[in-house]
Amino acid sequence: MAVPVSGESVGVSELKRTVLDGGYCVGCGACAALDGEPCRIALNDDGCYVAFPQACCQSSADPCCVCPLSDRSIGTAQLAHSLFAAYGARYHDRIGYYVSSYAGHVTNAKLRADRTSGGYCTWLLLQLFKQHRIDGVIHVRHREPTAKNKTLFHYVISTSEEQIASGSRSSYYPVEMSEVLQNIKTLHGRYAIVATPLFVRAVRLLCMTEPAIRERIRYCIGLMCGHLKSAHYADILAWQLGIEPDGLRRMQFREKSSCDAGKYRVVAEGIVAGKAVRRSAPIMNLYGTNWGLGLLKCIGDDYSDDVVGELADVSIGDAWMRPYRNDPKGTNIVVIRHPDIQDITEEGLCDGHLALDRISPEAVAESQRAGFLHRREGLIYRLSLKKMAGAWHPPSRVQVCSSRSSHTFVMHQRLRLSLSRESYVAFRRAVCDGSFFSFVRTMNPLVWRYAKTMSFKAMSRMLFQNYWSLFCFFLRKPFLRYRTK
Ligand SMILES: Cc1cc2nc3c(=O)[nH]c(=O)nc-3n(C[C@H](O)[C@H](O)[C@H](O)COP(=O)(O)OP(=O)(O)OC[C@H]3O[C@@H](n4cnc5c(N)ncnc54)[C@H](O)[C@@H]3O)c2cc1C
């Protein structure tokens, strides 16, 4: 137990000793949404939201109880059981409780084209609203950056169909919920919240301690999540398009192309030499976008064992499997746990608003294979490192056993940790040098070592994308300078 410094509650010092000092905070904002606000959330120098304890706060609330990574908060298994077992949901060891699981998309061609994947998430939110089951949606939208706050996305409350439909597509960008959650305590009404797995867990924990939040959040819509990115991820993408970090104004991480669903485009808007510009490129042509590399990711999220959002009433992801991934128009995978959402989905199927195939929970898990490998087997390795160092680590459902992993697997995981850590150093260096290529110079030796731990096929694919994106960067560079004039 930590000894509180003067003016600090025991809960705050415990949070500091464990989650905050260990660098695990994902800045979800649950602790700052508690009455009395024992913490505040702010962006750190690495472009990630983190909690900062408020000096001399009079709050008696214990932030550890709502922190998704604290060992003093209720475990995912217990929460999931209390939420879904009563609905007669079955249990699968990788996707958690489920009533049904599907792959498919909305049939409205415009809605599907405008959305991240198959459009099911926005369709469902609109249905919940139109059927008066909710009065608003808490989700993420673009924001105009200002001199004081340069962030590009934030959580908002949408209370009309137009606002709900204008939620951003998947934003691989830091967001935090404290402000919207504080707001709904004073606003009356019923809401659905869209969130990634750790954030859903934080909301569920908050519902246990804050009656006003419990009363208002009626549905949790989960987005499956490989990992969370720092704001600097958007910076490196835009930089490759000739927009320097200070000039970036708007980012669209996923614009559909005519190739397969994974080959989407990135669109950046910003100011170059005093002029507003809008530039885009296929994701494949941008350096550092291979998710396996884990560049500029939020480190704390690496210690979550939940890939699909097991505490959500419905989990929504991309159908990264054949034949669906070949369809550039985008296809969702959906895992339903709440009977209301099952009813709405069945109505959508009957009315022809949805085109969904029933798929098995194994097929869902298989579509997120890389995520499960990282958050299960990979997590065992990361936790064992913490154990060996005698350091505190977040609780987990994976069992840290004496490692049966091969030398290559261990090297692979070790290099993943180095890649994430080093990418922040490389970004800072690149900003000092005023050159994106400085980022590449720092990262490339590690990328090369990492690639060597992969199978020949995976290594060739990774190195090809790496060098292809660099080739594209140099090819693009003189053209970008010309366009800027
Ligand atoms: C950080 C992140 C990582 C992801 N990783 C994976 C993955 O590994 N595998 C996978 O299958 N799917 C992943 N997804 C989910 C996937 O990208 C799609 O969001 C999902 O398939 C829903 O598609 P849709 O067309 O139904 O959503 P849409 O109809 O486009 O609706 C998207 C909704 O999500 C909200 N939203 C956007 N960004 C965020 C955010 N950062 N946090 C909370 N809400 C947000 C928007 O406000 C909008 O309401 C990830 C999403 C995010 C945000």
The ligand as a Gaussian input file, in Angstrom:
#p B3LYP/6-31G(d) Opt

LIG

0 1
 C       -8.270000       2.492000     -32.187000
 C       -9.061000       1.458000     -32.933000
 C       -8.500000       0.212000     -33.189000
 C       -9.244000      -0.777000     -33.860000
 N       -8.676000      -2.015000     -34.065000
 C       -9.401000      -2.976000     -34.669000
 C       -8.867000      -4.287000     -34.866000
 O       -7.734000      -4.573000     -34.481000
 N       -9.652000      -5.223000     -35.468000
 C      -10.910000      -4.932000     -35.897000
 O      -11.562000      -5.827000     -36.441000
 N      -11.451000      -3.723000     -35.728000
 C      -10.737000      -2.735000     -35.125000
 N      -11.283000      -1.493000     -34.929000
 C      -12.705000      -1.290000     -35.295000
 C      -12.908000      -0.988000     -36.768000
 O      -11.911000      -0.107000     -37.216000
 C      -14.280000      -0.334000     -37.041000
 O      -14.423000       0.756000     -36.169000
 C      -15.415000      -1.233000     -36.777000
 O      -15.318000      -2.287000     -37.661000
 C      -16.747000      -0.501000     -36.963000
 O      -16.943000      -0.224000     -38.310000
 P      -18.305000       0.466000     -38.787000
 O      -18.241000       0.745000     -40.246000
 O      -19.438000      -0.356000     -38.292000
 O      -18.219000       1.818000     -37.927000
 P      -18.793000       3.255000     -38.275000
 O      -20.212000       3.145000     -38.708000
 O      -17.835000       3.983000     -39.132000
 O      -18.784000       3.917000     -36.817000
 C      -17.604000       4.139000     -36.113000
 C      -18.001000       4.678000     -34.756000
 O      -16.846000       4.608000     -33.921000
 C      -16.637000       5.834000     -33.274000
 N      -15.171000       5.962000     -33.102000
 C      -14.245000       6.255000     -34.037000
 N      -13.025000       6.251000     -33.490000
 C      -13.179000       5.948000     -32.180000
 C      -12.276000       5.791000     -31.106000
 N      -10.954000       5.962000     -31.241000
 N      -12.780000       5.466000     -29.900000
 C      -14.105000       5.313000     -29.720000
 N      -15.026000       5.450000     -30.716000
 C      -14.549000       5.762000     -31.926000
 C      -17.234000       6.890000     -34.171000
 O      -17.625000       7.998000     -33.435000
 C      -18.421000       6.136000     -34.803000
 O      -19.564000       6.312000     -34.007000
 C      -10.563000      -0.482000     -34.297000
 C      -11.107000       0.784000     -34.062000
 C      -10.379000       1.746000     -33.385000
 C      -11.001000       3.105000     -33.126000

